[in-house]
Amino acid sequence: MPYIITSLCTDCKDTACADVCPVECIYEVKGGVDGYQNQLFINPDECIDCTNCEPACPWKAIFEADAVPALFAADIKTNADIVDAIDDFVVAKAKKTHQPSADEVARNCEKWSYKP
């Protein structure tokens, strides 16, 4: 079962997950976010379920597809939709980003009304 990047990644886009992905199945939108959320996405057709990405995400935004909280159920389809629009995406490259504090992660969860 593939892993899913949920809306908890929106505007965060930490690429620690991309750094540990052995098959480069984590993507970002090319040249902007027109029509897409400003976040990273996993191509479910390429994901090998290695589990590396989930613990690497400092924002706690990644879940196995069958464990995605109901609040983020639509994100399963959003990740799957990139398969048909792959020309709009590029493999995310790891880059040094701000590492969130526990308080920042908690505020991000609150923003989405998500209680882990």
TASULJO-V209715 format. One record per pair of residues at least 12 apart in sequence whose ideal C-beta (glycine too) atoms are under 7 Angstrom apart, sorted by the first residue. I is the first residue (numbers start at 1). GAP is how many residues later the second one is. If there is no record, write none. Layout:
BEGIN
I:GAP / I:GAP
END
This chain:
BEGIN
1:48 / 1:63 / 1:64 / 1:65 / 2:40 / 2:42 / 2:45 / 2:47 / 2:63 / 3:39 / 3:44 / 3:46 / 3:50 / 3:51 / 3:59 / 3:60 / 3:61 / 3:62 / 4:38 / 4:58 / 4:59 / 4:61 / 4:64 / 4:71 / 4:72 / 4:75 / 5:34 / 5:35 / 5:36 / 5:37 / 5:56 / 5:57 / 5:74 / 6:55 / 6:57 / 6:62 / 6:66 / 6:69 / 7:30 / 7:32 / 7:65 / 7:68 / 7:105 / 8:51 / 8:52 / 8:53 / 8:100 / 8:101 / 8:104 / 8:106 / 9:30 / 9:31 / 9:50 / 9:52 / 10:27 / 10:28 / 10:29 / 11:27 / 12:47 / 12:49 / 12:96 / 13:15 / 13:25 / 13:26 / 13:27 / 14:43 / 14:44 / 14:45 / 14:83 / 15:77 / 15:78 / 15:79 / 15:80 / 15:82 / 16:40 / 16:41 / 16:42 / 17:23 / 17:36 / 17:39 / 17:40 / 17:45 / 18:74 / 18:75 / 18:76 / 19:37 / 19:75 / 20:32 / 20:33 / 20:36 / 21:31 / 21:32 / 22:28 / 22:30 / 23:23 / 23:25 / 24:67 / 25:17 / 25:18 / 25:21 / 25:22 / 26:14 / 26:16 / 26:27 / 26:66 / 27:13 / 27:14 / 27:16 / 27:55 / 27:62 / 27:63 / 27:64 / 27:65 / 28:12 / 28:61 / 28:62 / 28:64 / 29:59 / 29:60 / 30:58 / 30:59 / 30:60 / 40:52 / 41:38 / 41:41 / 42:37 / 43:39 / 43:40 / 44:35 / 44:36 / 45:38 / 58:41 / 58:42 / 59:41 / 59:46 / 59:49 / 60:45 / 60:56 / 69:45 / 71:41 / 71:42 / 71:43
END
